[in-house]
Amino acid sequence: MVNAYFLDTSALVKRYVAETGSNWIKSITDSATGNDVAIAQITWVEVLSALSRRRREGSLSVDDFDLVLQGFREDFENQYRVIEVDRMLIEIAGQLVIQYPLRAYDAVQLAS
């Protein structure tokens, strides 16, 4: 049976950087499972931001950063179903920030 998952950035980063929960995320994103893994288009920028911060802080070496970025780029282009940010999604995200105390990008992730 194929399962469908939507991963926000904080979950997806666990696939590329060892954190609590990384094993579970790796198990559901393993391409052998055939799972449908969806991410928002903005996740590209958010993951690069998270990885770059780790590189600047020294918890991710320059070489490891390059390898992780290469892997994420390949997965982004070939494995994930990327949900495009369009006008309707932005309208929904706008309503979410009116109703709930969300940060802007969190609202876009939720709307996705």
Order of alpha helices (4+ residues) and beta strands (2+ residues): beta-alpha-alpha-beta-alpha-alpha-beta-alpha-alpha
